[in-house]
Every structure is written in C-alpha cells, then in structure tokens.
Amino acid sequence: MARKKIALIGAGNIGGELANQLVQKQLGDVVLFDIPQKEGVAKGKALDLEQASALSGADAKVSGTSNWADVAGADVLIITAGIPRKPGQSRDDLVASNLPIIRDVADNAKKFAPNAFSIVVSNPLDAMVYEFQRRTGFPSAKVAGMAGALDSARYQLFLAREAGVSVKDVRTLVLGGHGDDMVPIASATTINGIPVDRLISKEKLDAIIARTRTGGGEIVTLMGTSAYYAPAAGAIAMAEAYLLDQKRLLAAATLLSGQYGYKDLYLGVPVVIGGGGVEKIVDISLTGDEKAALEKSAASVRKVVDVVKSVA
Ligand SMILES: NC(=O)c1ccc[n+]([C@@H]2O[C@H](COP(=O)([O-])OP(=O)(O)OC[C@H]3O[C@@H](n4cnc5c(N)ncnc54)[C@H](O)[C@@H]3O)[C@@H](O)[C@H]2O)c1
C-alpha cells in the first residue's frame, strides 16, 4: 500500500515544523509547497529533513516544490500560506494580505487536490477557512480550521503548571473564534475528572484564561513573529485523527448550520474528526455566561467574514 500524501501549502515556519513532525510520526510522504520565489527554501527544508530522517530511520519522503502539479492527489492539505503577525498587529489586520493568497490556494486546491481533507491554519483563521470552503465548494466535512486545538493546548499547559500536575491529566476545551475573545469552557475543564475550580482559585483561573486568550500575542511580542511549534502540533493532531480514523473529539473551526444557534459561519466548536473528516459537530449545552461569550466571539468573526465577502 502506498504511503499517504500530505501537502503543506506554505513552507515557512509552521510549514517546516509540520514537515518535521510528519516525518517523525511517519504519517505519510510530505510535499512542501511554496511560491516560486521561495522554492529554494521549500526544497532546502525538504532535503534537510530527509537527511535528518537518515539518522532517525524514518522512511517517509519529503520534497519541495513550487509546482502545484506535485500536490496532485494529496490526501491531506495543511494550509499555512500567508503572512504572520508582527508585534502590535491583530490577526484581523492580516485580511488584506492573506485573502488573495487563500483565494489562490483555494483555486489550485480545487484543481489539484479535490479529495483531500483540508486543514486551514492561515490567519485570520475563521474568515480564511470560511473563504477557502466557499471558494472551493468542498464539502464542509472536508474543510476545517486549526485554532481550538492550539488554544486548548495553551490553556491546558498553563493549568497544568499552576496545579503542579502533568499536562496529560488536564482536559480543556476552548471554543469560538481564534481571537482574543475566544471562549474557554469552564464546565468542560477538569484535572483528571476533577472540576478545575476545586483545585485552582478563581483569581488564578481568571489570570490563566486571560493569558490563554492573548497566548499568541505573547509569543509574537517575544519573537517578532508568530508561534510555530504548537500551531504545527495542533494541525498534526487533526491530520492524524483523519489519517488514522481516530474519531478524536477536538475543538476545531467548522462550518455551522444551526448548531449553537449559528449558520453559515466557521466557528471553533467541539467536533469528532475521523476518516470521514469532520464526522460530527458536538452540540453541548452551554451556561448563560458561556453562551454570551460565544456570541461576542461569533460577532467578531462575522465582522471579518463580512469584510471578506465584500471583497470581490
Ligand atoms: N491558526 C493558528 O492557530 C495560527 C497560529 C500561528 C500562526 N498562524 C498563521 O499561519 C500563517 C503562517 O505562519 P508562518 O509563521 O508559517 O508564516 P511564514 O511567513 O513563516 O510562512 C508562510 C509561507 O507562506 C508562503 N506563501 C505566501 N503566499 C503563498 C501562496 N500563494 N501559496 C503558497 N505559499 C504562499 C510564504 O512564501 C511563506 O513561506 C500566518 O497567517 C499566521 O498568522 C495561525
């Protein structure tokens, strides 16, 4: 049986780290795609990773290209094409630069990889994944946005450090848009089943939630560009769930058709990802406060989507 083919659209910081994690996990052969001006970078990273795999013993192939024909027949597309934030910028400031890029990627994805499970990472995430699905016309089950996995992981880490327990024992769910008004769901936050508020004080919890919400910005301020190790790990969790039919329940941006009271909107909610893509949207009941926070977050996403829709 041939190995699965995973195409990474964008061979920048996240693209390179995605390729690294895919090779280490041996999830399939990897194609690192970038624009012609960056073809050397894509090819160079591919070669470097293949040489590393000679040491680690991984057999998966990695290639770099700027030719969409090399992406043909991909089983999974992970899209990071676009510009990342610089200090002082919000994700929404990236619409002007990243909208033409996502449209270009969508047109080529439709032509060359119509059967892939597509995971969009480019920001502003919820609007870019919306536009990618709208423009390709791919079934919404085959197009998801990566944000909830990352935001939930950040929350999980901060809680584990505060409680002095392993990250493995912390369960979190962060819903809503991938912006500073994302919604950590307190009722779904436990430490090995123990409600988190029994182990962490309200003041500490509030501070952790605030840090989670601005977790991306904290790293942009430190590095001058966006995070890439954890964003790559978030997208890998989704790709792995699809490729290995794991039926994982994760937070991911998905197209809503009435769930949580929203329609025609990509928003982060709990979904089950397996071999069919987004196989199920899990519609849990929320508290009044959680609903209000989700509404605020959805309104922010809708504002950006409206801008996207208004650009011909
Ligand atoms: N969803 C999330 O949680 C999350 C987290 C971090 C970063 N991001 C976003 O992911 C994106 C990528 O971040 P990065 O740090 O890897 O940026 P980067 O600049 O290192 O890499 C982006 C790459 O995209 C390439 N590119 C531009 N136009 C393209 C096109 N038309 N086709 C193919 N490739 C193209 C660029 O040449 C560049 O190599 C940014 O928009 C960033 O804001 C999202």
Ligand as a Chemical Component Dictionary entry (heavy atoms), coordinates in Angstrom:
data_LIG
# 
_chem_comp.id                   LIG 
_chem_comp.type                 NON-POLYMER 
_chem_comp.pdbx_formal_charge   0 
_chem_comp.three_letter_code    LIG 
# 
loop_
_chem_comp_atom.comp_id 
_chem_comp_atom.atom_id 
_chem_comp_atom.alt_atom_id 
_chem_comp_atom.type_symbol 
_chem_comp_atom.charge 
_chem_comp_atom.model_Cartn_x 
_chem_comp_atom.model_Cartn_y 
_chem_comp_atom.model_Cartn_z 
_chem_comp_atom.pdbx_ordinal 
LIG N1  N1  N 0  -4.416 29.121 13.280 1  
LIG C1  C1  C 0  -3.474 29.327 14.177 2  
LIG O1  O1  O 0  -3.615 28.950 15.328 3  
LIG C2  C2  C 0  -2.208 30.014 13.787 4  
LIG C3  C3  C 0  -1.109 30.068 14.683 5  
LIG C4  C4  C 0  0.052  30.709 14.273 6  
LIG C5  C5  C 0  0.142  31.284 13.009 7  
LIG N2  N2  N 1  -0.946 31.230 12.178 8  
LIG C6  C6  C 0  -0.905 31.810 10.828 9  
LIG O2  O2  O 0  -0.319 30.875 9.910  10 
LIG C7  C7  C 0  0.223  31.582 8.796  11 
LIG C8  C8  C 0  1.636  31.097 8.519  12 
LIG O3  O3  O 0  2.508  31.427 9.583  13 
LIG P1  P1  P 0  4.076  31.147 9.455  14 
LIG O4  O4  O 0  4.667  31.562 10.744 15 
LIG O5  O5  O -1 4.336  29.793 8.928  16 
LIG O6  O6  O 0  4.450  32.231 8.329  17 
LIG P2  P2  P 0  5.734  32.226 7.345  18 
LIG O7  O7  O 0  5.836  33.597 6.777  19 
LIG O8  O8  O 0  6.911  31.647 8.026  20 
LIG O9  O9  O 0  5.284  31.215 6.181  21 
LIG C9  C9  C 0  4.219  31.473 5.319  22 
LIG C10 C10 C 0  4.625  30.987 3.938  23 
LIG O10 O10 O 0  3.519  31.122 3.049  24 
LIG C11 C11 C 0  4.081  31.336 1.782  25 
LIG N3  N3  N 0  3.100  31.815 0.799  26 
LIG C12 C12 C 0  2.696  33.093 0.538  27 
LIG N4  N4  N 0  1.811  33.089 -0.478 28 
LIG C13 C13 C 0  1.639  31.813 -0.857 29 
LIG C14 C14 C 0  0.851  31.186 -1.864 30 
LIG N5  N5  N 0  0.055  31.882 -2.668 31 
LIG N6  N6  N 0  0.946  29.841 -1.979 32 
LIG C15 C15 C 0  1.743  29.128 -1.178 33 
LIG N7  N7  N 0  2.521  29.663 -0.209 34 
LIG C16 C16 C 0  2.469  31.001 -0.062 35 
LIG C17 C17 C 0  5.189  32.351 2.055  36 
LIG O11 O11 O 0  6.107  32.432 0.971  37 
LIG C18 C18 C 0  5.795  31.787 3.324  38 
LIG O12 O12 O 0  6.891  30.915 3.065  39 
LIG C19 C19 C 0  0.103  33.068 9.146  40 
LIG O13 O13 O 0  -1.034 33.619 8.516  41 
LIG C20 C20 C 0  -0.080 33.053 10.657 42 
LIG O14 O14 O 0  -0.755 34.193 11.128 43 
LIG C21 C21 C 0  -2.093 30.608 12.542 44 
# 
loop_
_chem_comp_bond.comp_id 
_chem_comp_bond.atom_id_1 
_chem_comp_bond.atom_id_2 
_chem_comp_bond.value_order 
_chem_comp_bond.pdbx_ordinal 
LIG N1  C1  SING 1  
LIG C1  O1  DOUB 2  
LIG C1  C2  SING 3  
LIG C2  C3  SING 4  
LIG C2  C21 DOUB 5  
LIG C3  C4  DOUB 6  
LIG C4  C5  SING 7  
LIG C5  N2  DOUB 8  
LIG N2  C6  SING 9  
LIG N2  C21 SING 10 
LIG C6  O2  SING 11 
LIG C6  C20 SING 12 
LIG O2  C7  SING 13 
LIG C7  C8  SING 14 
LIG C7  C19 SING 15 
LIG C8  O3  SING 16 
LIG O3  P1  SING 17 
LIG P1  O4  DOUB 18 
LIG P1  O5  SING 19 
LIG P1  O6  SING 20 
LIG O6  P2  SING 21 
LIG P2  O7  DOUB 22 
LIG P2  O8  SING 23 
LIG P2  O9  SING 24 
LIG O9  C9  SING 25 
LIG C9  C10 SING 26 
LIG C10 O10 SING 27 
LIG C10 C18 SING 28 
LIG O10 C11 SING 29 
LIG C11 N3  SING 30 
LIG C11 C17 SING 31 
LIG N3  C12 SING 32 
LIG N3  C16 SING 33 
LIG C12 N4  DOUB 34 
LIG N4  C13 SING 35 
LIG C13 C14 SING 36 
LIG C13 C16 DOUB 37 
LIG C14 N5  SING 38 
LIG C14 N6  DOUB 39 
LIG N6  C15 SING 40 
LIG C15 N7  DOUB 41 
LIG N7  C16 SING 42 
LIG C17 O11 SING 43 
LIG C17 C18 SING 44 
LIG C18 O12 SING 45 
LIG C19 O13 SING 46 
LIG C19 C20 SING 47 
LIG C20 O14 SING 48 
# 
